[in-house]
Amino acid sequence: MTQTEHSGQTPLSILRQTFGFGAFRGHQAEVVDELLAGGDALVLMPTGGGKSLCFQIPALLRPGCGVVVSPLIALMQNQVEALVQLGVRAAFLNSSQESSVQRRVEDRLFAGDLDLLYVAPERLMSERGIHMLERLQARNALALFAIDEAHCVSQWGHDFRPEYLQLSALHEQFPEVPRIALTATADEVTRQEIIRRLGLGEAKIYISGFDRPNIRYTVVEKDNPRRQLLAFLANHQDEAGIIYCLTRKKVEETAEWLNAQGWSALPYHAGLAAELRAKNQRAFLNEDGQVMVATIAFGMGIDKPDVRFVAHLDLPKSMEAYYQETGRGGRDGEPAEAWMTYGMQDVALQRSLIENSEAPEAQKRLEAQKLNILLSFCESPSCRRQFLLEYFGEAATPCGNCDVCLHPPELWDGTDAARKALSAVYRTGMRFGVLHLIDILRGKASEKVKQWGHDRLPTFGVGADLEEADWRSAFRQLAAAGLLQVDLTEHGALKLTDAARPVLKGEQKVEFRRRRSPPPSAKKRRPESIISGNRQEAASALASTDHALFEALRQWRGCEAKTQGVPAYVILHDKTLRELAQNRPQSRSQLMAISGIGQAKVERYGEAILQLIAAQ
């Protein structure tokens, strides 16, 4: 597609003919117009909200090539593959390519044969990269700069990339080239840091809602995490998903165990050889129903739209991290689940990581505060989505689609139990962990309790009316409320905070969520006839004859993807296949009316799709 082919076209005509969408969403049209006019923009838009279109369309309409800064090799490759399928002249430059391939890309760039070039920040800001930009600018061939995953510029963020700090030089050296910075997650502090570090003081700011209404949030008390995970996975047979663990060891052990249970699971963490990481990531992107067990090293920029679940076996470090990681599910707008299990040990581990880090004290305090907010989210008796959105400054009402809304927790007056628990912590010198304290409260004279003489304390046996699991829940909620703190330097000892004083004095009431009984163990997968809730919801809209066509289209798409060596979703999304099955277009013009099918895809796949539809 040459630049002249776009002459006389509008953003809307390109949206329809190239990308196959009938209308812009949210702030997309405003952002596109701002860049076309030569202005700068900072865009905060939820994952799956269509951020990429905000710079891709202006790059196609402005003279020259749009340069996209992307932090991950896999992200560049995925996005370029998808653009090429759409007939867009796109390429990427990164360290994974041989020098001969890089030279061919640069030749195309200087020949005016590219509309979009994806490049890593360290390469772009190298001497060679700056020289490349200077040559383009001399020809008036720099359409725009797009800085994707802009939160990577935040030095206090969990995705910090030092090389992103150099990107402010783009504005200093090329002030006439419009810039757009994009991110799916940034609180007010991170937002201001992006503006300051990238010199975006004059940029227009576009903030779309943070809500991902297609994601169902669930948090469960950690009981038997593997059994709980299996029970959850029983609803996601043959679906792609991500399972996050805190440590590399746990990633490998969980992946191995899942494979033994009959699930196709792959490990991913920074300690694996680069070749194996790349191989596992490619398998996850290209194959249907693949589960990735990973640390947070995996995920940023993963553009796989059909991830149907994201599970956390360990607590993330903040609400931002949780939002970003769960946001990798359901990018196609179809139903997805965010499931997490957590317990006191998770809290202790995260606190330990904060305390033992080499970060400045101010950063440690901020991270501890963010962890406390996440704990409050886990133990909150109110709507998960409402809590999440209000944290990001967005007013919300109960969603009716999270675990709390669907199964409201029963609350009970825990003031007396809280005073007993806090008293036990105080009377034992704040030197003991949960299990020892529960033994004291329930009147269990274990060897350790007798050794320390704690069977003679006034608190010994005062909590015999509650089960051990109820006391675990109570201690966890007291920690989440900030009345107790876990000290890993003393083997998980619980210590009182200043906030505990009014409760101990009887000046403040405490309400607890009543503990839910764990669900029965999932000993085997559910039969295929009881497909997951997510797939069932999506499939319910299809009649049986339409479903047969949908499966035929899926099979055709899978073969086509294998032939080309690209992920299946790059060919067509499930949502597009479903619309094809329902509407059964009979001509090329009718194909163009299907969401996600533009001119290039009609030319490339139109005949095959029409033949499949005619055969059903």
C-alpha positions as CSV (number, residue, x, y, z in Angstrom):
1,M,0.0,0.0,0.0
2,T,1.6,3.2,-1.1
3,Q,1.2,6.6,0.6
4,T,-0.6,7.9,-2.5
5,E,-3.2,5.2,-2.1
6,H,-4.4,7.1,1.0
7,S,-4.8,10.5,-0.7
8,G,-8.3,11.7,-0.4
9,Q,-9.1,9.2,2.3
10,T,-10.3,10.0,5.8
11,P,-9.6,8.4,9.2
12,L,-13.1,6.8,9.0
13,S,-12.6,5.4,5.5
14,I,-9.3,3.8,6.6
15,L,-10.9,2.5,9.7
16,R,-13.5,0.8,7.6
17,Q,-11.5,-0.4,4.5
18,T,-8.2,-1.3,6.2
19,F,-9.1,-2.3,9.7
20,G,-12.7,-3.5,9.1
21,F,-14.4,-1.5,11.8
22,G,-17.5,0.7,11.2
23,A,-17.0,3.4,13.8
24,F,-14.4,4.8,16.2
25,R,-14.8,4.1,20.0
26,G,-14.3,6.4,22.9
27,H,-11.6,9.1,22.3
28,Q,-10.1,7.3,19.3
29,A,-11.4,9.9,16.7
30,E,-10.2,12.9,18.8
31,V,-6.7,11.4,19.3
32,V,-6.4,10.7,15.6
33,D,-7.5,14.2,14.7
34,E,-5.0,15.7,17.2
35,L,-2.1,13.8,15.7
36,L,-3.1,14.6,12.2
37,A,-3.1,18.3,13.2
38,G,0.5,17.9,14.4
39,G,-0.3,17.9,18.2
40,D,1.0,15.6,21.0
41,A,-1.2,13.3,23.0
42,L,-1.1,11.2,26.2
43,V,-3.6,8.4,25.9
44,L,-4.7,6.2,28.8
45,M,-7.0,3.5,27.5
46,P,-7.8,0.0,28.9
47,T,-6.2,-3.0,27.4
48,G,-8.3,-4.1,24.4
49,G,-9.7,-0.5,24.1
50,G,-8.0,0.1,20.7
51,K,-5.0,2.2,21.6
52,S,-3.0,1.1,18.6
53,L,-5.5,2.6,16.1
54,C,-4.8,6.0,17.7
55,F,-1.4,6.1,16.0
56,Q,-1.7,3.6,13.2
57,I,-4.4,5.6,11.3
58,P,-2.5,8.9,11.6
59,A,0.7,7.2,10.4
60,L,-1.2,6.0,7.3
61,L,-2.5,9.5,6.6
62,R,0.5,11.7,7.4
63,P,3.5,11.9,5.0
64,G,6.3,9.5,5.8
65,C,6.7,6.6,8.3
66,G,5.4,6.4,11.8
67,V,8.0,5.2,14.3
68,V,6.6,3.1,17.2
69,V,8.7,2.6,20.3
70,S,7.9,-0.8,21.8
71,P,9.7,-2.4,24.8
72,L,9.3,-6.1,23.8
73,I,10.5,-8.0,20.7
74,A,7.4,-10.3,20.8
75,L,5.0,-7.4,20.9
76,M,6.7,-5.8,17.8
77,Q,6.5,-9.1,15.9
78,N,2.9,-9.7,16.8
79,Q,1.7,-6.3,15.8
80,V,3.6,-6.2,12.6
81,E,2.2,-9.7,11.6
82,A,-1.3,-8.4,12.2
83,L,-0.7,-5.2,10.2
84,V,0.8,-7.1,7.3
85,Q,-2.4,-9.2,7.2
86,L,-4.3,-6.0,6.9
87,G,-2.3,-4.9,3.9
88,V,-0.3,-2.2,5.9
89,R,3.3,-1.8,5.0
90,A,4.9,-2.4,8.5
91,A,8.2,-3.8,9.8
92,F,10.2,-4.0,12.9
93,L,13.9,-3.6,13.9
94,N,15.4,-5.4,16.9
95,S,18.3,-7.5,18.1
96,S,16.6,-10.8,17.2
97,Q,17.1,-10.1,13.5
98,E,20.2,-10.9,11.5
99,S,22.1,-7.9,10.1
100,S,21.1,-8.7,6.6
101,V,17.4,-8.6,7.6
102,Q,17.9,-5.3,9.4
103,R,19.5,-3.8,6.3
104,R,16.6,-4.8,4.2
105,V,14.2,-3.2,6.6
106,E,16.3,0.0,6.5
107,D,16.4,-0.1,2.7
108,R,12.6,-0.3,2.6
109,L,12.4,2.6,5.1
110,F,14.5,5.0,3.1
111,A,12.8,3.9,-0.1
112,G,9.5,5.2,1.3
113,D,8.1,1.6,1.4
114,L,7.0,1.6,5.1
115,D,4.1,3.2,6.9
116,L,5.0,1.9,10.3
117,L,8.3,0.9,11.9
118,Y,8.4,-0.7,15.3
119,V,11.7,-0.4,17.1
120,A,13.1,-1.0,20.6
121,P,14.0,2.2,22.6
122,E,17.6,1.3,23.1
123,R,18.1,0.8,19.4
124,L,16.2,4.0,18.5
125,M,18.3,6.1,20.8
126,S,21.6,4.6,19.7
127,E,23.9,6.7,17.4
128,R,22.8,4.6,14.4
129,G,19.1,5.0,15.4
130,I,19.3,8.8,15.7
131,H,21.2,9.0,12.4
132,M,18.3,7.0,10.8
133,L,15.8,9.5,12.2
134,E,17.8,12.4,11.0
135,R,17.9,11.0,7.4
136,L,14.1,10.5,7.5
137,Q,13.5,14.0,8.9
138,A,15.7,15.5,6.2
139,R,13.2,14.0,3.7
140,N,10.2,15.1,5.7
141,A,9.5,11.4,6.1
142,L,8.8,11.2,9.9
143,A,5.1,10.9,10.3
144,L,5.0,10.6,14.1
145,F,6.5,9.0,17.2
146,A,4.3,6.6,19.2
147,I,5.7,5.6,22.6
148,D,3.8,2.4,23.6
149,E,3.7,1.1,27.2
150,A,4.6,4.6,28.3
151,H,4.4,3.7,32.0
152,C,7.8,2.0,31.5
153,V,9.3,5.5,32.0
154,S,8.2,5.5,35.7
155,Q,11.2,4.7,37.9
156,W,9.0,3.6,40.7
157,G,6.8,1.4,38.5
158,H,7.2,-2.4,38.2
159,D,7.8,-2.3,34.5
160,F,10.5,0.4,34.6
161,R,12.8,0.4,31.5
162,P,15.9,2.7,32.0
163,E,16.2,3.2,28.2
164,Y,12.7,4.9,28.2
165,L,14.2,7.9,30.0
166,Q,16.2,8.8,26.9
167,L,13.1,9.2,24.8
168,S,12.6,12.8,25.9
169,A,15.4,13.5,23.3
170,L,12.9,12.8,20.5
171,H,11.1,16.0,21.2
172,E,14.3,18.0,21.7
173,Q,15.8,16.8,18.4
174,F,12.6,16.5,16.3
175,P,10.2,19.1,17.8
176,E,8.0,19.3,14.7
177,V,7.2,15.6,14.8
178,P,4.0,14.8,16.7
179,R,4.2,12.3,19.6
180,I,1.8,10.1,21.3
181,A,2.4,8.2,24.5
182,L,0.1,5.3,25.4
183,T,-0.5,3.1,28.4
184,A,-3.3,1.0,29.8
185,T,-2.4,1.6,33.4
186,A,-1.2,4.7,35.2
187,D,-2.4,6.3,38.4
188,E,-2.1,10.1,38.8
189,V,1.5,9.9,40.1
190,T,2.7,7.8,37.2
191,R,0.7,10.0,34.7
192,Q,2.6,13.1,35.9
193,E,5.9,11.2,35.7
194,I,5.2,10.3,32.1
195,I,4.4,13.9,31.2
196,R,7.5,15.2,33.0
197,R,10.0,12.6,31.8
198,L,8.8,12.6,28.2
199,G,8.4,16.4,27.9
200,L,4.7,16.1,27.2
201,G,3.7,19.3,29.1
202,E,1.8,20.6,26.0
203,A,0.2,17.3,25.1
204,K,-3.6,16.8,25.2
205,I,-4.5,14.1,27.7
206,Y,-7.2,11.5,26.8
207,I,-8.3,9.2,29.6
208,S,-10.8,6.5,28.8
209,G,-12.5,4.5,31.5
210,F,-10.5,1.8,33.3
211,D,-13.4,-0.5,33.3
212,R,-13.1,-3.9,31.6
213,P,-16.8,-5.0,31.9
214,N,-16.1,-8.4,30.2
215,I,-13.7,-9.5,33.0
216,R,-15.2,-11.2,36.0
217,Y,-13.1,-10.7,39.2
218,T,-12.9,-13.4,41.9
219,V,-10.7,-13.6,45.0
220,V,-10.7,-16.7,47.2
221,E,-9.1,-17.5,50.6
222,K,-6.0,-19.7,50.1
223,D,-6.9,-23.1,51.4
224,N,-5.4,-25.8,49.2
225,P,-4.2,-23.7,46.2
226,R,-3.6,-26.6,43.8
227,R,-7.0,-28.1,44.5
228,Q,-8.6,-24.6,44.2
229,L,-6.8,-24.0,40.9
230,L,-8.0,-27.3,39.4
231,A,-11.6,-26.4,40.4
232,F,-11.3,-23.1,38.7
233,L,-9.6,-24.6,35.6
234,A,-12.4,-27.1,35.2
235,N,-14.5,-24.2,33.8
236,H,-11.8,-23.3,31.2
237,Q,-11.2,-26.5,29.3
238,D,-9.3,-26.0,26.0
239,E,-9.0,-22.3,26.6
240,A,-5.9,-20.1,26.7
241,G,-4.9,-18.6,30.0
242,I,-2.1,-17.2,32.2
243,I,-1.3,-18.4,35.7
244,Y,1.0,-16.0,37.6
245,C,3.3,-17.2,40.4
246,L,5.7,-15.2,42.5
247,T,8.9,-17.3,42.2
248,R,10.6,-19.1,39.3
249,K,10.6,-22.4,41.3
250,K,6.9,-22.3,41.8
251,V,6.4,-21.5,38.1
252,E,8.3,-24.6,37.0
253,E,6.7,-26.9,39.7
254,T,3.1,-25.6,38.8
255,A,3.6,-26.1,35.1
256,E,5.0,-29.6,35.6
257,W,2.1,-30.5,37.9
258,L,-0.5,-29.1,35.5
259,N,0.9,-31.2,32.7
260,A,0.6,-34.3,34.9
261,Q,-3.1,-33.4,35.4
262,G,-3.7,-33.3,31.7
263,W,-3.3,-29.6,31.0
264,S,-1.1,-28.2,28.3
265,A,1.1,-25.8,30.4
266,L,4.4,-24.1,29.7
267,P,6.7,-22.3,32.1
268,Y,8.0,-18.7,31.6
269,H,10.4,-16.7,33.7
270,A,13.5,-14.6,33.3
271,G,15.8,-17.5,34.5
272,L,15.0,-19.7,31.5
273,A,17.3,-19.7,28.5
274,A,16.2,-17.0,26.0
275,E,15.6,-19.6,23.3
276,L,13.2,-21.6,25.5
277,R,11.4,-18.4,26.6
278,A,10.9,-17.4,23.0
279,K,9.8,-21.0,22.0
280,N,7.2,-21.1,24.9
281,Q,5.9,-17.6,24.2
282,R,5.5,-18.5,20.5
283,A,3.6,-21.7,21.4
284,F,1.3,-19.7,23.7
285,L,0.6,-17.1,21.0
286,N,0.2,-19.6,18.1
287,E,-1.6,-22.5,19.7
288,D,-5.2,-22.7,20.9
289,G,-5.9,-23.7,24.5
290,Q,-2.3,-23.2,25.7
291,V,-1.8,-22.3,29.4
292,M,1.3,-20.2,30.4
293,V,2.6,-20.4,34.0
294,A,4.7,-17.4,34.6
295,T,6.3,-14.7,36.7
296,I,5.6,-11.1,36.0
297,A,8.4,-11.3,33.4
298,F,5.7,-12.5,31.0
299,G,2.9,-10.5,29.7
300,M,3.5,-6.8,29.0
301,G,2.5,-6.2,25.4
302,I,1.1,-9.7,24.8
303,D,-1.5,-9.0,22.2
304,K,-3.2,-12.4,22.2
305,P,-7.0,-11.5,22.2
306,D,-8.4,-14.8,23.2
307,V,-6.9,-15.3,26.7
308,R,-10.0,-16.4,28.6
309,F,-8.5,-16.4,32.1
310,V,-5.8,-14.9,34.2
311,A,-5.1,-16.7,37.6
312,H,-2.9,-15.5,40.4
313,L,-1.5,-18.2,42.7
314,D,0.4,-15.5,44.6
315,L,-0.5,-11.9,45.5
316,P,0.7,-9.2,43.1
317,K,2.5,-6.2,44.5
318,S,-0.1,-3.5,43.9
319,M,-3.5,-2.6,42.4
320,E,-1.7,-1.3,39.3
321,A,0.1,-4.7,38.8
322,Y,-3.1,-6.6,39.4
323,Y,-5.0,-4.4,36.9
324,Q,-2.3,-4.7,34.3
325,E,-1.9,-8.5,34.7
326,T,-5.6,-9.3,34.8
327,G,-6.1,-7.0,31.8
328,R,-4.3,-9.5,29.6
329,G,-7.5,-11.5,29.6
330,G,-10.4,-10.9,27.3
331,R,-8.7,-8.4,24.9
332,D,-11.3,-9.3,22.3
333,G,-14.1,-8.1,24.4
334,E,-15.4,-11.6,25.0
335,P,-16.0,-12.9,28.6
336,A,-12.9,-13.6,30.6
337,E,-12.1,-14.4,34.3
338,A,-9.6,-12.9,36.7
339,W,-9.1,-15.4,39.6
340,M,-6.8,-15.0,42.6
341,T,-6.1,-17.0,45.8
342,Y,-4.2,-15.5,48.6
343,G,-3.3,-15.9,52.3
344,M,-1.2,-14.5,55.1
345,Q,2.0,-16.0,53.7
346,D,1.5,-14.0,50.5
347,V,1.4,-10.8,52.6
348,A,4.5,-11.7,54.5
349,L,6.4,-12.5,51.3
350,Q,5.5,-9.3,49.5
351,R,6.4,-7.2,52.7
352,S,9.7,-9.0,52.8
353,L,10.4,-8.2,49.2
354,I,9.7,-4.5,49.8
355,E,11.8,-4.3,53.0
356,N,14.8,-6.2,51.6
357,S,14.9,-4.3,48.3
358,E,17.5,-1.6,47.7
359,A,14.9,1.0,46.9
360,P,14.9,4.4,48.6
361,E,12.9,4.5,51.9
362,A,10.3,6.8,50.3
363,Q,9.7,4.2,47.5
364,K,9.5,1.4,50.1
365,R,6.8,3.4,52.0
366,L,4.9,3.9,48.8
367,E,5.1,0.2,47.9
368,A,4.0,-0.8,51.4
369,Q,1.0,1.5,51.1
370,K,0.1,0.1,47.7
371,L,0.3,-3.4,49.1
372,N,-2.1,-2.4,51.9
373,I,-4.6,-1.1,49.4
374,L,-4.4,-4.4,47.5
375,L,-5.0,-6.3,50.7
376,S,-8.1,-4.2,51.4
377,F,-9.3,-5.1,47.9
378,C,-8.9,-8.8,48.6
379,E,-10.9,-8.5,51.9
380,S,-13.4,-5.9,50.9
381,P,-17.1,-6.9,51.3
382,S,-18.0,-4.6,48.5
383,C,-18.0,-4.9,44.7
384,R,-14.5,-5.8,43.3
385,R,-14.9,-3.7,40.1
386,Q,-16.2,-0.7,42.1
387,F,-13.2,-0.9,44.4
388,L,-10.8,-1.2,41.5
389,L,-12.3,1.7,39.5
390,E,-12.5,4.0,42.4
391,Y,-8.8,3.4,43.2
392,F,-8.1,4.8,39.7
393,G,-10.3,7.7,40.4
394,E,-13.4,6.5,38.4
395,A,-16.8,6.6,40.0
396,A,-18.6,3.3,39.8
397,T,-21.6,1.3,41.0
398,P,-21.8,-2.4,41.9
399,C,-21.2,-4.4,38.7
400,G,-23.3,-7.5,39.4
401,N,-20.6,-9.6,37.7
402,C,-17.8,-10.2,40.4
403,D,-17.7,-12.8,43.1
404,V,-18.9,-10.3,45.8
405,C,-21.9,-9.1,43.7
406,L,-22.8,-12.6,42.6
407,H,-22.4,-14.2,46.1
408,P,-22.5,-11.3,48.7
409,P,-20.5,-12.2,51.8
410,E,-22.2,-12.4,55.1
411,L,-20.8,-10.0,57.7
412,W,-20.6,-10.6,61.4
413,D,-19.7,-8.4,64.4
414,G,-16.0,-9.4,65.0
415,T,-15.3,-6.8,67.6
416,D,-15.0,-9.4,70.5
417,A,-13.0,-11.8,68.3
418,A,-10.7,-9.0,67.1
419,R,-10.0,-8.0,70.7
420,K,-9.2,-11.6,71.7
421,A,-6.8,-11.9,68.7
422,L,-5.0,-8.6,69.3
423,S,-4.7,-9.4,73.0
424,A,-3.1,-12.8,72.2
425,V,-0.6,-11.0,70.0
426,Y,0.2,-8.4,72.7
427,R,0.4,-10.9,75.6
428,T,2.9,-13.2,73.7
429,G,5.2,-10.2,73.1
430,M,4.5,-9.9,69.4
431,R,7.0,-12.7,68.6
432,F,4.8,-15.5,67.3
433,G,3.0,-16.4,64.0
434,V,-0.6,-17.1,63.2
435,L,-0.6,-20.9,64.0
436,H,0.8,-20.5,67.5
437,L,-1.7,-17.7,68.3
438,I,-4.6,-19.8,67.0
439,D,-3.5,-22.7,69.3
440,I,-3.6,-20.3,72.2
441,L,-7.0,-18.9,71.4
442,R,-8.5,-22.3,70.8
443,G,-7.0,-23.8,73.9
444,K,-4.8,-26.3,72.2
445,A,-1.9,-27.0,74.5
446,S,0.8,-27.9,71.9
447,E,4.4,-28.6,73.0
448,K,5.4,-25.1,71.8
449,V,2.5,-23.4,73.7
450,K,3.4,-25.3,76.9
451,Q,7.1,-24.6,76.4
452,W,6.5,-20.9,76.4
453,G,3.9,-21.1,79.2
454,H,1.3,-19.7,77.0
455,D,-1.3,-22.2,78.3
456,R,-1.4,-20.1,81.4
457,L,-2.2,-16.8,79.6
458,P,-5.7,-15.2,80.2
459,T,-6.3,-15.6,76.5
460,F,-5.7,-19.3,76.4
461,G,-8.9,-21.0,75.2
462,V,-11.0,-17.8,75.0
463,G,-11.6,-18.4,71.2
464,A,-12.6,-22.1,71.4
465,D,-15.9,-21.2,69.8
466,L,-14.3,-20.5,66.4
467,E,-12.7,-23.0,64.1
468,E,-9.1,-22.7,63.1
469,A,-10.1,-21.6,59.6
470,D,-12.3,-18.9,61.0
471,W,-9.4,-17.6,63.1
472,R,-7.1,-17.7,60.0
473,S,-9.7,-15.6,58.2
474,A,-9.9,-13.1,61.1
475,F,-6.2,-12.6,61.4
476,R,-5.9,-12.1,57.6
477,Q,-8.7,-9.5,57.8
478,L,-7.0,-7.7,60.7
479,A,-3.8,-7.5,58.7
480,A,-5.7,-6.2,55.6
481,A,-7.3,-3.6,57.8
482,G,-3.9,-2.4,59.0
483,L,-4.3,-3.5,62.7
484,L,-1.6,-6.2,62.4
485,Q,1.6,-6.4,60.5
486,V,3.6,-9.5,59.6
487,D,7.3,-9.4,60.5
488,L,9.3,-11.8,58.4
489,T,12.6,-11.0,60.3
490,E,11.0,-12.9,63.2
491,H,9.6,-15.9,61.1
492,G,6.2,-14.3,60.4
493,A,5.6,-12.9,63.8
494,L,2.5,-10.7,64.1
495,K,2.9,-7.2,65.6
496,L,0.3,-4.7,66.6
497,T,0.1,-1.4,64.8
498,D,-1.1,1.9,66.3
499,A,-4.5,1.3,64.6
500,A,-5.1,-1.7,66.9
501,R,-5.2,0.5,70.1
502,P,-8.8,1.8,69.7
503,V,-10.1,-1.8,69.1
504,L,-8.3,-3.1,72.2
505,K,-9.7,-0.3,74.2
506,G,-13.2,-1.1,73.1
507,E,-13.5,2.3,71.3
508,Q,-13.9,0.9,67.7
509,K,-16.1,-1.9,66.3
510,V,-14.8,-4.5,63.8
511,E,-16.8,-6.3,61.1
512,F,-15.5,-9.5,59.5
513,R,-16.5,-11.3,56.3
514,R,-17.8,-14.7,57.2
515,R,-15.6,-17.4,55.8
516,R,-17.0,-19.4,52.9
517,S,-16.6,-23.2,52.8
518,P,-14.3,-24.3,50.0
519,P,-15.9,-25.8,46.9
520,P,-15.6,-29.6,46.4
521,S,-12.4,-30.8,44.9
522,A,-12.3,-31.0,41.1
523,K,-10.9,-34.6,40.5
524,K,-11.4,-34.5,36.8
525,R,-12.2,-32.1,34.0
526,R,-15.8,-31.4,33.3
527,P,-17.2,-33.1,30.2
528,E,-17.1,-31.2,26.9
529,S,-20.9,-30.8,27.1
530,I,-20.5,-28.5,30.1
531,I,-18.2,-26.0,28.4
532,S,-16.8,-23.2,30.5
533,G,-19.1,-20.4,31.6
534,N,-17.2,-18.0,29.3
535,R,-17.3,-20.2,26.2
536,Q,-20.9,-21.2,26.9
537,E,-22.0,-17.5,27.2
538,A,-20.3,-16.7,23.9
539,A,-21.6,-19.9,22.2
540,S,-25.1,-19.5,23.4
541,A,-25.7,-16.8,20.9
542,L,-25.1,-19.3,18.1
543,A,-27.7,-21.7,16.8
544,S,-26.5,-25.3,16.3
545,T,-26.1,-24.8,12.6
546,D,-24.2,-21.6,13.1
547,H,-22.0,-23.3,15.6
548,A,-21.1,-25.9,13.1
549,L,-20.1,-23.2,10.6
550,F,-18.1,-21.4,13.4
551,E,-16.1,-24.6,14.1
552,A,-15.5,-25.1,10.4
553,L,-14.2,-21.5,10.1
554,R,-12.0,-22.1,13.2
555,Q,-10.5,-25.2,11.7
556,W,-9.9,-23.3,8.4
557,R,-8.3,-20.4,10.3
558,G,-6.0,-22.9,12.2
559,C,-4.7,-24.5,9.0
560,E,-4.2,-21.1,7.4
561,A,-2.3,-19.8,10.5
562,K,0.0,-22.9,10.5
563,T,0.8,-22.5,6.8
564,Q,1.8,-18.9,7.4
565,G,3.5,-19.5,10.7
566,V,1.4,-16.8,12.5
567,P,-1.0,-16.9,15.4
568,A,-4.6,-17.8,14.5
569,Y,-6.0,-14.6,15.8
570,V,-3.8,-12.6,13.3
571,I,-5.9,-14.2,10.5
572,L,-9.3,-13.4,12.1
573,H,-10.6,-13.0,15.7
574,D,-13.1,-15.4,17.2
575,K,-15.5,-12.5,17.4
576,T,-15.3,-12.1,13.6
577,L,-15.8,-15.8,13.0
578,R,-18.9,-15.8,15.2
579,E,-20.3,-12.8,13.2
580,L,-19.6,-14.7,10.0
581,A,-21.4,-17.8,11.2
582,Q,-24.4,-15.7,12.3
583,N,-24.7,-13.5,9.3
584,R,-23.5,-15.9,6.5
585,P,-22.4,-13.2,4.0
586,Q,-22.9,-14.2,0.4
587,S,-20.6,-11.8,-1.4
588,R,-17.4,-9.8,-1.0
589,S,-19.4,-6.6,-0.3
590,Q,-21.3,-8.4,2.4
591,L,-17.9,-9.6,3.9
592,M,-16.8,-6.0,4.2
593,A,-19.7,-5.4,6.5
594,I,-18.4,-7.9,9.0
595,S,-16.4,-6.4,11.9
596,G,-12.7,-7.1,11.6
597,I,-12.6,-7.7,7.9
598,G,-11.1,-5.0,5.7
599,Q,-10.3,-4.8,2.0
600,A,-7.0,-6.8,2.3
601,K,-8.6,-9.7,4.1
602,V,-11.4,-9.8,1.6
603,E,-8.9,-10.1,-1.2
604,R,-6.8,-12.6,0.7
605,Y,-9.4,-14.9,2.3
606,G,-12.7,-13.9,0.8
607,E,-13.2,-16.7,-1.7
608,A,-12.2,-19.4,0.9
609,I,-14.6,-18.0,3.5
610,L,-17.5,-17.7,1.0
611,Q,-16.9,-21.3,-0.1
612,L,-17.0,-22.5,3.5
613,I,-20.2,-20.7,4.1
614,A,-21.8,-22.0,0.9
615,A,-20.8,-25.6,1.9
616,Q,-22.6,-25.5,5.3
